[in-house]
Amino acid sequence: MAETRISITNTQYILEGDLEEKFILSGGSGGQNVNKVATGVQLRYNPRQAATLSYELIVKVEKLAGHRLTAAGDILIQATKYRSQEKNRDDARKRLVSLMKEAAKPPPPKRRPTKPSFSAKKKRMDSKTKRGSVKKLRGRVSDD
């Protein structure tokens, strides 16, 4: 039986078997149900142990994860937004996939250095010369 894949790019994906889910009590609204049923989800994923990701993507995702990255190298995502366990599970997975897709984006193109044209340089120098001559004409007033 083939394992389910969660696609990130055309060539890179996450295997569902690599995800580790733990269900936790979820705070917020929900009445007495909050204290009895574990509807929150704690999703762990270690990109270093994934054979389906490139090294560059792993480095970028770890940088983007920030405080969600544990000392063991796991990305930890908590989802307690909804009252239902299934919705929280989907939310956690969507957040992980969006983090991975953000890391997979290519970097923006760098600025190509350009030089000002000859006419632009000439125009600039002419305006500076004109401004300088105006200032020179201001000179001191004589005591005639």
Secondary structure, 3 states (H helix, E strand, C coil): CCCCEEECCCCCEEEHHHCEEEEECCCCCCCCHHHHCCCEEEEEECHHHCCCCCHHHHHHHHHHHHHHECCCCCEEEEECCCCCHHHHHHHHHHHHHHHHHHHHCCCCCCCCCCCCCHHHHHHHHHHHHHHHHHHHHHCCCCCC
